[in-house]
Amino acid sequence: MARKGSFIVFEGIDGSGKSSCADAVSKILGKNRDVIRTAEPTDEGIGAFIRSSLNLIPEAEALLFVADRAQHTHIMRQWVNDGKIVICDRYYASTLAYQSSSMNGRSVGIEWLKAMNDHVIMEPDITFLFDIDPEIGLERVESRGSKSKFETLEYLREVRSNYLKIAKERNFVIIDASMPKEKVTEEVLEHISKLA
């Protein structure tokens, strides 16, 4: 059955500007369409627990991300079927890119992560990867204030490498996130305008 709405995902390392662009695109598209701007991990239930839990082992954290995604996908699927444009800031590729990268000498196997996610996801109509040099991304993060445990240069370099591999495998649209914000937004909107 053809979808009535659209499902659009924004991915990228910390400091890539994806969240700012998601806000801008949501406002612009929202002038003529019913747009829902959402994000993962979610703000309630499992997602809120993930945000508050700092000492989970990687496998437990990955399972929680997938559980949060399963619930979130169920809701997003309803929105899309109702004809809404859903813009999601992070989705399954974030779990693949981040959880398979080594932190404190530990990581989770990417094939296990893919298998778990494949059972719960809804395939996006288009996924954008906001690609940026991790050094620039970290400078942006540091200018905002406190950093999360994921925001170290060596770790983000590995995450970026993983993202680029996933983007190639899954046909993401790669955006040069070092461009001015207005240019990034313009390029994203141009790709969205081509969706059937």
C-alpha positions as CSV (number, residue, x, y, z in Angstrom):
1,M,0.0,0.0,0.0
2,A,1.4,3.4,-1.0
3,R,2.0,5.8,1.8
4,K,-0.1,8.9,2.1
5,G,2.6,10.9,3.8
6,S,6.4,10.9,3.8
7,F,9.1,9.7,6.3
8,I,12.3,11.7,6.2
9,V,15.3,11.0,8.4
10,F,18.3,13.3,9.3
11,E,21.5,11.5,10.5
12,G,25.0,12.7,11.4
13,I,27.6,13.0,14.1
14,D,27.2,15.4,17.0
15,G,27.7,19.0,15.8
16,S,26.8,18.3,12.1
17,G,23.8,20.7,12.2
18,K,21.2,18.1,11.4
19,S,18.9,19.2,14.3
20,S,19.0,22.8,13.3
21,C,18.2,21.9,9.7
22,A,15.4,19.6,10.8
23,D,13.9,22.6,12.6
24,A,14.3,24.8,9.6
25,V,12.9,22.3,7.1
26,S,10.0,21.5,9.4
27,K,9.0,25.1,9.6
28,I,9.2,25.7,5.8
29,L,7.3,22.5,4.9
30,G,4.8,23.1,7.7
31,K,3.5,26.2,5.9
32,N,1.7,24.0,3.3
33,R,1.7,20.5,4.8
34,D,1.0,18.8,8.1
35,V,4.6,18.2,9.5
36,I,5.6,16.4,12.6
37,R,9.2,16.9,13.8
38,T,10.4,14.1,16.1
39,A,13.7,12.6,17.3
40,E,15.4,9.6,18.8
41,P,15.9,8.7,21.5
42,T,12.4,9.9,22.3
43,D,11.7,12.1,25.2
44,E,9.3,9.8,27.1
45,G,9.3,6.2,28.4
46,I,12.2,4.2,27.2
47,G,13.9,7.1,25.5
48,A,13.8,9.2,28.6
49,F,15.3,6.3,30.5
50,I,18.2,6.1,28.0
51,R,18.9,9.8,28.3
52,S,19.1,9.4,32.1
53,S,21.2,6.3,32.2
54,L,25.0,6.9,32.0
55,N,26.5,3.6,33.0
56,L,24.9,1.0,30.8
57,I,27.0,-1.7,29.1
58,P,26.9,-1.3,25.2
59,E,24.7,-4.3,24.6
60,A,22.1,-3.1,27.1
61,E,22.1,0.4,25.7
62,A,21.7,-0.9,22.1
63,L,18.7,-3.0,23.1
64,L,17.1,0.0,24.8
65,F,17.6,2.1,21.7
66,V,15.9,-0.6,19.6
67,A,13.0,-0.9,22.0
68,D,12.5,2.8,22.0
69,R,12.6,2.7,18.2
70,A,10.1,-0.1,17.9
71,Q,7.6,1.9,19.9
72,H,8.4,5.2,18.1
73,T,8.1,3.5,14.7
74,H,4.7,2.2,15.5
75,I,3.6,5.8,16.2
76,M,5.4,7.3,13.2
77,R,3.8,4.7,10.9
78,Q,0.4,5.9,12.0
79,W,1.3,9.6,11.3
80,V,2.6,8.7,7.8
81,N,-0.5,6.7,7.0
82,D,-2.5,9.7,8.1
83,G,-0.8,11.7,5.4
84,K,1.7,13.6,7.5
85,I,5.3,14.4,6.7
86,V,7.4,13.0,9.5
87,I,10.9,14.4,10.0
88,C,12.9,12.3,12.4
89,D,16.2,13.5,13.9
90,R,18.2,10.2,14.1
91,Y,16.9,6.8,13.4
92,Y,18.4,3.3,13.0
93,A,21.6,4.4,11.3
94,S,22.6,6.2,14.5
95,T,22.5,3.0,16.5
96,L,24.5,1.2,13.8
97,A,27.1,4.0,13.6
98,Y,27.5,4.8,17.2
99,Q,27.0,1.4,19.0
100,S,29.4,-0.4,16.6
101,S,32.1,2.2,17.4
102,S,34.6,1.4,20.1
103,M,34.2,3.3,23.4
104,N,36.5,2.4,26.3
105,G,37.5,-0.6,24.4
106,R,34.0,-2.0,23.9
107,S,31.6,-2.0,21.0
108,V,28.7,-4.0,19.6
109,G,28.8,-6.1,16.5
110,I,27.2,-4.3,13.6
111,E,25.5,-7.4,12.1
112,W,23.7,-8.0,15.4
113,L,22.6,-4.3,15.4
114,K,21.4,-4.6,11.8
115,A,19.4,-7.8,12.5
116,M,17.7,-6.2,15.6
117,N,16.8,-3.0,13.8
118,D,15.6,-4.7,10.6
119,H,12.8,-6.2,12.6
120,V,11.4,-2.9,13.9
121,I,12.1,-0.1,11.4
122,M,10.0,1.5,8.7
123,E,12.2,2.3,5.7
124,P,12.4,6.1,5.2
125,D,11.5,7.7,1.9
126,I,14.8,9.6,2.1
127,T,17.6,9.7,4.7
128,F,20.1,12.6,4.8
129,L,23.6,12.1,6.2
130,F,25.0,15.4,7.3
131,D,28.7,14.8,6.9
132,I,31.3,16.9,8.6
133,D,34.8,16.7,9.8
134,P,34.6,15.6,13.5
135,E,36.9,18.4,14.6
136,I,34.5,21.0,13.2
137,G,31.6,19.1,14.7
138,L,33.2,19.1,18.2
139,E,34.0,22.8,17.9
140,R,30.3,23.4,17.4
141,V,29.4,21.1,20.3
142,E,31.9,22.8,22.6
143,S,30.5,26.2,21.8
144,R,27.1,25.0,23.0
145,G,28.4,24.0,26.4
146,S,28.6,20.5,28.0
147,K,29.5,17.5,26.0
148,S,28.0,13.9,26.2
149,K,30.0,10.7,26.6
150,F,29.8,10.3,22.8
151,E,31.5,13.5,22.0
152,T,35.3,12.8,21.8
153,L,37.3,13.2,18.6
154,E,38.6,9.7,18.2
155,Y,35.2,8.2,18.8
156,L,33.4,10.5,16.4
157,R,36.0,9.8,13.7
158,E,35.0,6.1,13.9
159,V,31.3,7.0,14.0
160,R,31.7,9.2,10.9
161,S,33.5,6.3,9.1
162,N,30.7,3.9,10.0
163,Y,28.1,6.4,8.9
164,L,29.7,6.8,5.4
165,K,29.7,3.0,5.0
166,I,26.1,2.7,6.0
167,A,25.2,5.7,3.7
168,K,26.7,3.9,0.7
169,E,24.9,0.6,1.6
170,R,21.5,2.2,2.1
171,N,21.6,5.0,-0.5
172,F,21.5,7.9,1.8
173,V,21.8,11.5,0.4
174,I,25.1,12.8,1.7
175,I,25.1,16.5,2.5
176,D,28.2,18.6,3.0
177,A,27.4,19.9,6.5
178,S,30.3,22.3,6.5
179,M,28.3,24.6,4.1
180,P,26.4,27.6,5.4
181,K,23.2,26.7,7.1
182,E,21.1,28.3,4.4
183,K,22.8,26.4,1.7
184,V,22.4,23.1,3.6
185,T,18.7,23.7,4.1
186,E,18.2,24.7,0.4
187,E,19.9,21.5,-0.8
188,V,17.8,19.3,1.6
189,L,14.6,21.0,0.4
190,E,15.6,20.4,-3.2
191,H,15.9,16.6,-2.6
192,I,12.6,16.5,-0.6
193,S,10.8,18.3,-3.5
194,K,11.7,15.3,-5.7
195,L,9.9,12.8,-3.5
196,A,6.8,11.3,-5.3
